[in-house]
Amino acid sequence: MELTVFIEKENCRKKVKFSGTSVNELLRHLKLNPEVVIVTRNNQVLTEEAILKPKENIEILSVVSGG
């Protein structure tokens, strides 16, 4: 499957090919910790179990917290 992914932390958009179908599998493929990012599609937050479809545009946003 090929997706277009914007990774906020790197401020870049790239095409990603991977063999999985879920958000969790995408994050593992990109070696990103799911506890420090939010994944969105069409401005909708996705869960780790959400199924991705080929050629979708996905955004991976960094979680910022403070105290």
Secondary structure as GFF3:
##gff-version 3
##sequence-region A 1 67
A	DSSP	beta_strand	2	7	.	.	.	ID=ss1
A	DSSP	three_ten_helix	8	10	.	.	.	ID=ss2
A	DSSP	beta_strand	12	17	.	.	.	ID=ss3
A	DSSP	alpha_helix	23	29	.	.	.	ID=ss4
A	DSSP	beta_strand	37	41	.	.	.	ID=ss5
A	DSSP	beta_strand	44	46	.	.	.	ID=ss6
A	DSSP	beta_strand	57	62	.	.	.	ID=ss7
###
